[in-house]
Amino acid sequence: MVKVNFLDRAIGWVAPGAAARRIRQRAVFDILARDYAGASRSRLNGSWRSSGTSADAEISKAGALLRDRMRDLVRNNPHAANAVTQLVTHIVGDGIMPRAKTGNEALDKKVNELFDQWANKADADGSLDFYGLQTLAVRGMIESGDGLIRRRRRLRKDKLPVPLQLQVIETDMIDSTKEGPLTAGNLAIQGIEFDTLGKRVSYWLYQSHPGNNFLDPRSALISKPVPAGDIAHVYEKQRTQVRGVPWGSPVISPIHDLGEYEGAEIVRKKIESCMVGVLLRKSEEDGIGIPVRPDDPVRKPGVYDSAGFQVERFEPGMFAFAEGADDIKFNTPAANSQYEAYKRAMLHTIAAGFRIPYFLLTGDLSQASYASSKIGIEPFARLISAVQWQMVIPMLCQPIWEWFCEAAYLDGKIDTPDIAVEWTPPKFYSADPKKDAEAIITEVRAGLRSMPEAIAATGRNPDDVLAEIITWNAKIDKHKVILDTDPRNVTKQGMFQIEPEPPGDGSDGPPPNPKED
């Protein structure tokens, strides 16, 4: 409703029509201005402060503190730790596996065997294999905002299958203070250098972690540029920023608040359990029979234990005796009926912030059915698939494959560095694999998907599966073993297959008609 002010009333006395038009037009203006309620300014949202800064400017100011707080929560808060673990496990799982796909069967086999040998020696630190490095880098993306792997070229004398190794580095190794114009017209944003066309040129890296608790003579907090072609950098690009933020950033405060609330509840329960009751007495003649210490025959008013010592600290299950009254009081612990509901609501908020289902965050299936769990997991599965195919594979896995092929080519192991690849992410485990398998069979039989596609969705290589089936069938045929899982010999109902009669050449004429007898 539009308020009529003093000027409106004054105009109304002289020209009522003009005043009415003025009020009507102001009402229309207010309606138009309120088309976006989120942009309105009122008493209720007057404290809402928003900025129009770029994503890089926001991350430059808040990125380091977000990382530090998220890492602290992962170290000390079980919900944050589990959320990060669940995301990493579902994105990488056993590993996102590559297979050469050039169309040349011999070349594909050679490259795949070479990659499998190199994958076991890929870690520059000598601890993990290629798939473990994937997990570590993706964990860096989820927990700290950025996952970084640096290419380390090796010599032939290192006796590696391919003269290449990989080093996972933390996002703290990037010199975020490197900002602004550089030489040759290049520009640095949060430690990443871009040329005049906006292409990444180099990463300014410290020689050792700036947070080490010892002085590393290699570092001295001096950063040096490393070619961008030697860095595989995976992060979630929500805007056009050059660095990422922890995935739990929207719920850092709620996680911390819930942790403090739980801590306060624990302290309250400890305090409540520290004392069962207090006996109150006025004098030595009341018959309660509290012993009196020889060195203190006249006890002053206060609280004492059963041995006559003055109480300085309460303990669980303790009875205390107080001088100066003649009554007994029992401690009655207070019941907090809202604790469970509040915690569940907060955990739903935290799960939404991490973008994982509530039951994956908490393990709580008390209010979930099979149908609700399946409905809840499907959008999460689509999210994981998008992360795998839009972030991890193009930003992390593909550059590493190209490094591997280049190193193998330069080492003379293959004839070309241009090897096409097919990536197979881990399969999403089902709560009811029988129903899902039946659905896949129906799709394959209807021609909606191919058999190789269905096999690849399980995380296996279709060619490997086919080779295993051929080898296995030949082996059981040789030993004349018939299994009820072999559709060549047994039907779906467990009956022997009827061998079709060989087709005739037509010389015997058509088969006889029984009705003619």
C-alpha positions in Angstrom: 0.0 0.0 0.0 1.3 3.4 -1.0 1.5 5.9 1.9 0.1 9.4 1.2 2.6 12.1 2.3 2.2 15.8 3.0 2.9 16.8 -0.6 0.2 14.4 -1.9 -2.3 15.9 0.5 -1.4 19.5 -0.5 -1.7 18.7 -4.2 -5.0 17.0 -3.4 -6.5 20.2 -2.0 -5.7 22.1 -5.2 -5.9 19.4 -7.9 -7.4 16.1 -6.7 -7.1 14.5 -10.1 -3.4 15.3 -10.3 -2.9 14.0 -6.8 -4.7 10.7 -7.7 -2.5 10.2 -10.8 0.6 10.9 -8.7 -0.3 8.3 -6.1 -1.3 5.8 -8.8 1.9 6.2 -10.7 4.0 5.8 -7.5 2.1 2.6 -6.7 2.9 1.2 -10.2 6.6 2.2 -9.7 6.7 0.4 -6.3 5.2 -2.8 -7.9 7.8 -2.7 -10.7 10.6 -2.1 -8.2 9.5 -5.2 -6.2 9.7 -7.6 -9.2 12.9 -8.9 -7.7 12.2 -9.3 -4.0 15.8 -10.2 -3.4 16.9 -6.8 -4.6 14.4 -4.9 -2.4 15.7 -2.8 0.6 13.7 -2.8 3.7 13.9 -2.9 7.5 14.1 -6.7 7.4 17.1 -6.9 5.1 18.8 -3.7 5.9 21.8 -5.5 7.4 22.3 -7.6 4.3 25.6 -6.5 2.7 26.5 -7.9 -0.7 29.4 -7.0 -3.0 29.9 -6.9 -6.7 33.5 -8.0 -6.7 34.8 -10.7 -9.0 35.2 -14.3 -8.0 39.0 -13.9 -8.0 38.8 -10.9 -5.7 36.6 -12.8 -3.2 38.8 -15.9 -3.2 41.9 -13.7 -2.9 40.6 -12.3 0.3 38.9 -15.3 1.8 40.6 -18.4 0.2 43.4 -19.0 2.6 41.1 -18.7 5.7 38.5 -20.9 4.1 41.2 -23.6 3.5 42.6 -23.4 7.0 39.2 -23.6 8.6 38.0 -26.5 6.4 41.2 -28.4 7.1 40.7 -27.8 10.9 37.2 -29.2 10.6 38.3 -32.2 8.7 40.9 -32.9 11.3 38.6 -32.5 14.3 35.0 -32.8 13.2 33.7 -36.3 12.2 30.9 -35.0 10.0 33.3 -32.8 7.9 35.8 -35.6 7.7 33.1 -38.1 6.5 31.7 -35.6 4.0 35.1 -35.1 2.3 35.8 -38.9 2.4 32.4 -39.7 0.8 32.9 -37.3 -2.0 36.4 -38.4 -2.8 35.4 -42.1 -2.6 32.5 -41.7 -5.0 34.4 -39.5 -7.5 37.5 -41.6 -7.7 36.7 -44.9 -6.0 39.2 -47.6 -7.1 40.4 -45.2 -9.8 39.4 -43.6 -13.1 41.0 -46.0 -15.5 42.3 -45.2 -19.0 42.5 -47.6 -22.0 44.0 -46.8 -25.3 41.5 -46.7 -28.1 43.3 -46.1 -31.4 41.5 -48.8 -33.3 44.8 -50.7 -33.8 44.4 -53.7 -31.5 48.1 -54.4 -31.3 49.0 -50.8 -30.5 46.3 -50.5 -27.9 47.5 -53.6 -26.1 51.1 -52.4 -26.1 50.1 -49.0 -24.7 47.8 -50.4 -22.1 50.5 -52.8 -20.8 53.0 -50.1 -20.7 50.7 -47.8 -18.8 49.8 -50.5 -16.3 53.6 -51.0 -15.6 54.2 -47.3 -15.3 51.1 -46.7 -13.1 52.8 -48.6 -10.2 55.8 -46.4 -10.4 54.1 -43.1 -11.1 54.5 -41.4 -7.7 57.5 -39.2 -7.3 57.4 -39.9 -3.5 57.3 -43.6 -4.1 54.2 -44.2 -1.9 51.2 -44.4 -4.2 50.3 -45.7 -7.6 48.6 -43.6 -10.3 45.1 -44.2 -8.9 46.2 -43.3 -5.4 47.5 -40.0 -6.8 44.1 -39.4 -8.3 42.5 -39.8 -4.9 45.0 -37.5 -3.3 44.6 -34.8 -5.9 40.7 -35.0 -5.8 40.9 -34.8 -2.0 42.8 -31.6 -2.3 40.1 -30.2 -4.6 37.3 -31.2 -2.1 39.1 -30.2 1.1 41.2 -27.2 0.0 39.7 -26.1 -3.2 42.5 -27.1 -5.6 44.0 -30.4 -6.6 47.5 -30.0 -8.2 49.8 -32.6 -9.8 53.2 -31.6 -11.2 55.0 -33.4 -14.0 58.5 -34.6 -13.1 60.6 -35.7 -16.0 63.1 -38.5 -15.3 66.2 -39.9 -16.9 66.6 -43.3 -18.5 69.1 -44.3 -15.8 66.2 -44.1 -13.3 65.0 -47.4 -15.0 61.3 -46.5 -15.0 58.9 -48.0 -17.6 58.5 -44.5 -18.9 60.8 -41.6 -17.8 58.0 -39.7 -16.0 56.7 -39.4 -12.5 54.0 -37.3 -10.8 54.1 -35.1 -7.7 51.0 -34.0 -5.8 51.4 -30.6 -4.4 49.1 -28.6 -2.1 47.4 -25.4 -3.1 49.5 -23.6 -0.5 52.5 -24.0 -2.7 51.1 -21.4 -5.1 52.4 -17.9 -4.2 49.1 -16.2 -3.9 50.8 -12.9 -3.3 51.9 -12.8 -6.9 49.3 -10.4 -8.2 49.2 -7.8 -10.9 51.1 -6.9 -14.1 54.3 -8.8 -14.9 56.8 -8.6 -17.7 55.9 -8.8 -21.4 52.4 -7.6 -20.6 51.5 -10.8 -18.7 49.2 -10.7 -15.6 49.4 -12.7 -12.4 46.2 -13.6 -10.5 46.6 -15.4 -7.2 50.0 -16.8 -8.3 49.0 -18.0 -11.8 50.4 -16.1 -14.7 48.4 -15.4 -17.9 49.6 -14.0 -21.2 47.9 -11.2 -23.1 45.4 -13.6 -24.6 44.3 -14.9 -21.2 46.1 -18.3 -21.5 47.8 -19.8 -18.5 51.6 -19.5 -18.9 53.0 -20.5 -15.5 52.3 -21.2 -11.9 54.4 -19.4 -9.3 55.4 -22.1 -6.8 57.4 -22.1 -3.6 60.2 -24.6 -3.3 58.7 -26.1 -0.1 55.5 -25.7 1.8 55.3 -22.2 3.4 53.6 -23.7 6.5 56.5 -26.1 7.5 57.4 -25.8 11.2 61.1 -25.7 10.3 63.2 -23.4 8.2 63.8 -25.0 4.8 66.9 -23.5 3.1 65.4 -24.4 -0.3 62.5 -22.1 0.2 63.1 -18.8 1.9 59.6 -18.0 0.7 60.8 -17.3 -2.8 58.6 -18.5 -5.6 59.6 -19.4 -9.1 57.5 -19.9 -12.2 56.7 -23.4 -13.4 55.3 -23.9 -16.9 51.6 -24.3 -16.9 52.1 -27.3 -19.2 53.7 -29.1 -16.3 50.8 -28.6 -13.9 47.5 -30.5 -13.9 45.1 -28.3 -11.9 41.6 -29.6 -11.0 39.0 -27.4 -9.2 35.4 -26.5 -9.4 34.9 -23.6 -11.6 31.6 -22.0 -10.5 32.5 -18.6 -12.1 35.4 -17.6 -14.1 37.8 -17.8 -11.2 41.4 -19.2 -11.5 41.4 -21.0 -8.1 38.9 -23.1 -6.3 37.4 -23.0 -2.8 36.7 -25.9 -0.4 33.4 -27.7 -1.2 32.2 -27.3 2.4 32.7 -23.5 2.4 28.9 -22.7 2.6 28.6 -24.7 5.8 31.9 -24.1 7.6 30.1 -22.0 10.2 27.2 -24.4 10.8 29.6 -27.3 11.2 31.6 -25.3 13.8 28.4 -24.2 15.6 27.1 -27.8 15.7 30.5 -29.0 17.1 30.4 -26.3 19.8 26.8 -27.1 20.7 27.6 -30.8 21.0 30.6 -29.9 23.2 28.4 -27.8 25.4 25.9 -30.7 25.7 28.7 -33.1 26.8 29.9 -30.6 29.4 26.4 -30.2 30.7 25.9 -33.9 31.0 29.2 -34.4 32.7 28.3 -31.7 35.3 24.9 -33.3 35.9 26.4 -36.7 36.5 29.0 -35.4 38.9 26.7 -35.6 41.9 23.9 -37.8 43.0 22.7 -35.9 46.1 23.6 -33.6 49.0 22.9 -34.2 52.7 22.2 -31.0 54.5 22.6 -30.8 58.3 22.5 -28.1 60.9 24.5 -29.6 63.8 26.5 -32.5 65.1 23.5 -33.8 67.1 21.2 -34.5 64.3 22.2 -38.2 64.0 23.4 -38.2 60.4 26.7 -39.5 61.6 29.2 -37.5 59.5 32.7 -38.3 60.7 34.6 -35.4 62.1 38.4 -35.1 61.5 40.5 -34.9 64.7 42.3 -31.8 63.6 39.0 -30.1 62.8 36.5 -31.0 65.6 34.3 -28.0 64.9 33.4 -28.1 61.2 32.6 -24.8 59.6 29.6 -24.5 57.2 30.6 -26.0 53.8 30.4 -29.1 51.6 32.2 -32.3 52.7 32.6 -35.8 51.4 31.9 -39.0 53.4 35.5 -39.0 54.8 35.1 -35.6 56.2 37.2 -33.8 53.7 36.0 -30.5 52.3 34.9 -31.0 48.7 36.8 -29.0 46.1 35.9 -31.1 43.0 32.7 -33.1 42.3 32.9 -36.6 40.8 30.3 -38.8 39.1 28.0 -40.7 41.5 29.2 -38.6 44.5 27.2 -37.9 47.7 28.2 -34.7 49.4 27.4 -33.4 53.0 26.7 -29.8 53.7 26.9 -28.3 57.1 24.2 -25.8 58.1 20.9 -27.5 57.2 18.8 -30.6 57.8 17.6 -31.9 54.5 18.6 -34.1 51.6 18.6 -33.0 47.9 19.0 -35.2 44.9 20.3 -34.1 41.6 17.8 -34.4 38.7 19.4 -34.3 35.3 17.5 -32.2 32.9 16.3 -33.8 29.7 16.9 -31.9 26.4 14.1 -33.1 24.1 15.1 -30.8 21.3 18.7 -32.1 21.0 18.0 -34.8 18.4 15.7 -32.7 16.3 18.1 -29.8 16.3 21.1 -32.0 15.4 19.2 -33.7 12.6 18.2 -30.3 11.1 21.8 -29.1 11.3 23.1 -32.2 9.7 20.6 -31.8 6.8 22.0 -28.3 6.3 25.5 -29.6 6.3 24.7 -32.4 3.9 23.1 -29.9 1.5 26.2 -27.7 1.7 28.5 -30.6 0.8 25.9 -31.7 -1.8 25.8 -35.3 -0.5 22.7 -37.2 0.7 21.9 -37.0 4.4 22.3 -40.7 5.0 25.8 -40.8 3.4 26.9 -38.0 5.7 25.5 -39.5 8.9 24.9 -43.2 8.2 21.5 -42.7 9.7 18.9 -44.9 7.8 16.3 -44.8 10.5 14.0 -42.6 8.5 14.8 -43.9 5.1 13.2 -46.6 3.0 14.7 -48.3 -0.1 12.7 -46.1 -2.4 13.6 -42.9 -0.7 17.3 -43.9 -0.6 17.3 -44.7 -4.3 15.5 -41.5 -5.1 18.0 -39.6 -3.0 21.1 -41.3 -4.5 20.2 -40.8 -8.1 20.7 -37.0 -8.3 23.9 -37.5 -6.3 25.1 -40.1 -8.9 24.4 -37.6 -11.6 26.5 -35.0 -9.7 29.3 -37.4 -9.3 29.2 -38.3 -13.0 29.3 -34.6 -13.9 32.3 -34.0 -11.7 34.1 -36.9 -13.2 33.5 -36.0 -16.8 33.6 -32.2 -16.6 36.3 -31.7 -14.0 38.5 -34.6 -13.0 38.9 -36.3 -16.5 39.6 -33.2 -18.6 41.5 -31.2 -16.0 43.5 -33.9 -14.3 43.4 -37.3 -16.1 43.7 -36.2 -19.7 46.8 -34.0 -19.2 48.5 -36.8 -17.4 47.7 -39.3 -20.2 49.2 -36.8 -22.7 52.4 -36.5 -20.5 52.6 -40.3 -20.4 52.2 -40.7 -24.2 54.8 -38.0 -24.8 57.3 -39.5 -22.5 56.8 -43.0 -24.0 57.2 -41.6 -27.5 60.4 -39.7 -26.6 61.8 -42.8 -24.9 61.1 -44.8 -28.1 58.5 -47.1 -26.5 55.8 -46.1 -29.0 55.8 -44.6 -32.5 53.4 -41.7 -31.9 52.5 -39.5 -29.0 48.9 -39.1 -30.2 47.1 -42.0 -28.6 43.4 -41.8 -28.2 42.1 -42.8 -24.8 38.9 -44.0 -23.3 38.3 -43.3 -19.6 36.2 -45.6 -17.3 35.1 -44.1 -14.0 34.2 -46.4 -11.2 30.8 -47.9 -11.2 28.2 -46.5 -8.8 27.3 -49.4 -6.5 23.6 -50.3 -6.2 21.5 -51.2 -3.2 19.6 -53.7 -5.4 22.0 -55.0 -8.1 19.5 -57.7 -9.3 16.9 -55.1 -10.3 19.5 -52.9 -11.9 21.0 -55.8 -13.8 17.5 -56.7 -15.1 17.0 -53.1 -16.3 20.4 -53.2 -18.1 19.5 -56.5 -19.8 16.2 -55.0 -21.0 18.0 -51.9 -22.4 20.6 -54.0 -24.2 17.9 -56.4 -25.7 15.8 -53.4 -26.8 18.8 -51.8 -28.5 18.9 -48.7 -26.2 22.5 -49.3 -25.3 25.3 -51.6 -26.6 26.9 -54.4 -24.7 30.3 -52.6 -24.6 28.6 -49.6 -23.1 26.9 -51.7 -20.4 30.2 -53.4 -19.6 32.1 -50.1 -19.5 29.6 -48.7 -17.0 30.7 -51.4 -14.5 34.3 -50.1 -14.6 35.6 -53.0 -16.7 37.1 -52.8 -20.2 34.8 -54.5 -22.7 37.6 -56.0 -24.7 39.1 -57.5 -21.5 35.8 -59.0 -20.5 35.2 -60.5 -24.0 38.7 -62.0 -24.0 38.0 -63.6 -20.6 34.7 -65.0 -21.8 36.3 -66.5 -24.9 39.1 -68.0 -22.9 36.8 -69.4 -20.2 34.3 -70.9 -22.7 37.1 -72.7 -24.5 38.4 -74.0 -21.2 35.1 -75.4 -19.9 34.3 -76.8 -23.4 37.6 -78.7 -23.4 36.8 -80.3 -20.0 33.1 -80.9 -21.0 31.8 -78.8 -18.1 28.3 -77.4 -18.5 27.3 -74.5 -16.2 23.8 -73.2 -15.8 25.2 -69.7 -16.3 26.3 -70.5 -19.9 23.5 -69.4 -22.3 25.1 -71.5 -25.1 23.9 -74.7 -23.3 21.3 -73.7 -20.7 18.2 -71.6 -21.0 17.3 -68.9 -18.5 14.9 -71.4 -16.9 17.7 -73.9 -16.4 16.8 -76.2 -19.3 19.2 -77.5 -21.9 19.2 -75.5 -25.1 17.7 -77.4 -28.1 20.1 -77.5 -31.0 18.6 -76.1 -34.2 18.4 -78.5 -37.1 20.8 -77.7 -40.0 19.0 -75.9 -42.8 18.1 -78.0 -45.8 18.9 -77.3 -49.4 15.3 -77.5 -50.5 15.7 -80.7 -52.5 13.4 -82.7 -50.2 10.6 -80.3 -50.7 8.6 -78.6 -48.0 8.0 -80.5 -44.7 4.9 -82.7 -44.7 1.6 -81.2 -43.4 0.2 -83.4 -40.6 -3.3 -82.7 -41.7 -2.8 -84.5 -45.0 -2.4 -87.9 -43.3 
